[in-house]
Amino acid sequence: MIAAALSAAVLTAAETTGEPNGLALLIPEPYDILWSSVVLAVIAFAFYKFVLPKFQAVLDERTTLIQGGIAKAESAQAEAAIALAAYHQQLQDARTEAARIREDARSEGSQILAEHRAKANKEAARLVETAHKQIEAERQQASVSLRADVGALATQLASKIVGESLEDSARQSRVVDRFLDELEASTTTNAGKGN
């Protein structure tokens, strides 16, 4: 109700003062257009003269910084790719070197093992040969000792059986040697038949 009364009052006042109605209300007066244009021209001149160059400088600076950042990023990415390729190459080289070292160690280990086996075989052969020589020397010593003991016992026994003395050393030696030679011959003949 108050709004209707207010509208009526505005219309009554407009009719009495001679102000335009309807569409004429929206069209400004020519002097308002003129002065608004002058103020707009002054503001536009100040904006183009002072503000727009500063905006343009800031925008150019930001564009330069962004382009520089992109260029730096691209160069850093290229360097990273080069470093990655170098890393992969070094890793491959290290793997190749490790494989070569392992292979060298295996061959060196097998060579050392072969050398130790050869030394052990030589040492074993030497020990066997020494043992054979020692056994042969002991056998000959035992044979000589046995011949002397058997000869003495045999002559004593033969002296008792025959009743005469067989003390002649030359005769005693011949009898013992002949007996032992016959014993060796029969032993070798029996050993040959056993094989």
C-alpha positions as CSV (number, residue, x, y, z in Angstrom):
1,M,0.0,0.0,0.0
2,I,2.8,2.4,0.8
3,A,4.5,1.5,-2.6
4,A,1.4,2.3,-4.5
5,A,1.1,5.7,-2.7
6,L,4.7,6.4,-3.4
7,S,4.4,5.6,-7.1
8,A,1.4,7.8,-7.4
9,A,3.2,10.7,-5.7
10,V,6.2,10.3,-8.1
11,L,3.9,10.4,-11.1
12,T,2.0,13.4,-9.9
13,A,5.2,15.2,-9.2
14,A,6.6,14.4,-12.6
15,E,3.5,15.6,-14.4
16,T,3.6,18.9,-12.6
17,T,7.3,19.6,-13.1
18,G,7.3,18.7,-16.8
19,E,9.8,15.9,-16.8
20,P,9.7,13.2,-19.6
21,N,7.7,10.1,-19.2
22,G,8.3,6.5,-20.5
23,L,11.3,6.0,-22.8
24,A,12.4,9.6,-22.5
25,L,13.3,8.8,-18.9
26,L,16.1,6.5,-20.0
27,I,17.7,8.9,-22.6
28,P,20.1,11.3,-20.9
29,E,20.2,15.0,-21.7
30,P,22.7,16.1,-24.4
31,Y,24.9,18.0,-21.8
32,D,25.2,14.9,-19.7
33,I,26.4,13.0,-22.7
34,L,28.9,15.7,-23.6
35,W,30.4,15.9,-20.1
36,S,30.4,12.2,-19.6
37,S,32.3,11.8,-23.0
38,V,34.9,14.4,-21.9
39,V,35.4,12.6,-18.5
40,L,35.6,9.2,-20.3
41,A,38.1,10.6,-22.8
42,V,40.3,12.0,-19.9
43,I,40.1,8.7,-18.0
44,A,40.8,6.7,-21.2
45,F,43.8,8.9,-22.1
46,A,45.2,8.5,-18.5
47,F,44.6,4.7,-18.7
48,Y,46.3,4.4,-22.0
49,K,49.2,6.7,-21.1
50,F,50.0,5.5,-17.5
51,V,48.2,2.3,-16.5
52,L,48.2,0.3,-19.7
53,P,52.0,0.4,-20.2
54,K,52.6,-0.8,-16.6
55,F,50.1,-3.6,-17.1
56,Q,51.8,-4.5,-20.4
57,A,55.2,-4.4,-18.7
58,V,54.1,-6.7,-15.9
59,L,52.5,-9.1,-18.4
60,D,55.6,-9.0,-20.6
61,E,57.8,-9.7,-17.5
62,R,55.6,-12.6,-16.5
63,T,55.6,-14.0,-20.0
64,T,59.4,-13.7,-20.1
65,L,59.6,-15.5,-16.7
66,I,57.2,-18.2,-17.8
67,Q,59.1,-18.8,-21.0
68,G,62.4,-18.7,-19.2
69,G,61.0,-21.2,-16.7
70,I,59.8,-23.5,-19.5
71,A,63.2,-23.2,-21.2
72,K,64.9,-24.0,-17.9
73,A,62.6,-26.9,-17.3
74,E,63.2,-28.3,-20.8
75,S,67.0,-27.9,-20.4
76,A,66.8,-29.6,-16.9
77,Q,64.7,-32.4,-18.4
78,A,67.2,-32.8,-21.2
79,E,70.1,-32.9,-18.7
80,A,68.2,-35.4,-16.6
81,A,67.6,-37.6,-19.6
82,I,71.3,-37.4,-20.4
83,A,72.2,-38.1,-16.8
84,L,69.8,-41.1,-16.8
85,A,71.3,-42.4,-20.0
86,A,74.8,-42.0,-18.5
87,Y,73.6,-43.8,-15.3
88,H,72.2,-46.6,-17.3
89,Q,75.4,-46.9,-19.3
90,Q,77.5,-46.9,-16.1
91,L,75.2,-49.5,-14.6
92,Q,75.6,-51.7,-17.7
93,D,79.3,-51.2,-17.6
94,A,79.4,-52.1,-13.9
95,R,77.4,-55.2,-14.6
96,T,79.7,-56.2,-17.5
97,E,82.8,-55.5,-15.3
98,A,81.3,-57.6,-12.4
99,A,80.6,-60.5,-14.8
100,R,84.1,-60.3,-16.1
101,I,85.5,-60.2,-12.6
102,R,83.4,-63.2,-11.6
103,E,84.6,-65.1,-14.7
104,D,88.2,-64.2,-14.0
105,A,87.8,-65.3,-10.4
106,R,86.3,-68.6,-11.5
107,S,89.1,-69.3,-14.0
108,E,91.7,-68.2,-11.5
109,G,90.1,-70.4,-8.8
110,S,90.0,-73.4,-11.1
111,Q,93.6,-72.7,-12.1
112,I,94.7,-72.5,-8.4
113,L,92.7,-75.7,-7.7
114,A,94.4,-77.4,-10.6
115,E,97.9,-76.2,-9.4
116,H,97.1,-77.5,-5.9
117,R,95.9,-80.8,-7.3
118,A,99.1,-81.1,-9.4
119,K,101.2,-80.3,-6.3
120,A,99.3,-82.7,-4.2
121,N,99.7,-85.5,-6.9
122,K,103.4,-84.7,-7.1
123,E,103.8,-84.8,-3.3
124,A,101.8,-88.0,-3.1
125,A,103.9,-89.6,-5.9
126,R,107.1,-88.5,-4.1
127,L,105.8,-89.9,-0.8
128,V,104.9,-93.2,-2.5
129,E,108.2,-93.4,-4.2
130,T,110.0,-92.6,-1.0
131,A,108.0,-95.2,0.8
132,H,108.7,-97.8,-1.9
133,K,112.5,-97.0,-1.7
134,Q,112.3,-97.2,2.1
135,I,110.4,-100.5,2.0
136,E,112.9,-101.8,-0.6
137,A,115.8,-100.8,1.6
138,E,114.2,-102.3,4.6
139,R,113.4,-105.5,2.6
140,Q,117.0,-105.8,1.5
141,Q,118.3,-105.1,5.0
142,A,115.9,-107.7,6.3
143,S,116.9,-110.1,3.5
144,V,120.6,-109.6,4.4
145,S,119.9,-110.0,8.1
146,L,117.7,-113.0,7.5
147,R,120.3,-114.6,5.2
148,A,122.9,-114.2,7.9
149,D,120.7,-115.5,10.7
150,V,119.2,-118.3,8.6
151,G,122.6,-119.3,7.4
152,A,124.0,-119.4,10.9
153,L,121.0,-121.4,12.2
154,A,121.1,-123.7,9.1
155,T,124.8,-124.5,9.5
156,Q,124.3,-125.2,13.2
157,L,121.4,-127.4,12.5
158,A,123.2,-129.2,9.7
159,S,126.3,-129.6,11.9
160,K,124.1,-131.3,14.5
161,I,122.4,-133.5,11.9
162,V,125.5,-134.5,10.0
163,G,127.7,-134.6,13.0
164,E,130.5,-132.8,11.5
165,S,131.5,-129.2,11.7
166,L,130.5,-126.9,8.8
167,E,132.3,-124.0,10.1
168,D,133.9,-123.2,6.8
169,S,132.4,-119.8,5.9
170,A,132.8,-120.1,2.2
171,R,131.0,-123.4,2.1
172,Q,128.4,-122.1,4.6
173,S,127.8,-119.1,2.3
174,R,127.4,-121.2,-0.8
175,V,124.9,-123.6,0.9
176,V,122.8,-120.8,2.3
177,D,122.8,-118.8,-1.0
178,R,121.8,-121.9,-3.0
179,F,119.0,-122.7,-0.5
180,L,117.6,-119.2,-0.5
181,D,117.8,-118.9,-4.3
182,E,115.8,-122.2,-4.6
183,L,113.3,-120.8,-2.1
184,E,112.9,-117.6,-4.0
185,A,112.5,-119.5,-7.3
186,S,109.8,-121.7,-5.8
187,T,108.0,-118.7,-4.3
188,T,107.9,-116.9,-7.7
189,T,106.8,-120.0,-9.5
190,N,104.0,-120.5,-6.9
191,A,103.0,-116.8,-7.2
192,G,102.8,-117.0,-11.0
193,K,100.6,-120.1,-10.8
194,G,98.3,-118.3,-8.2
195,N,97.6,-115.5,-10.7
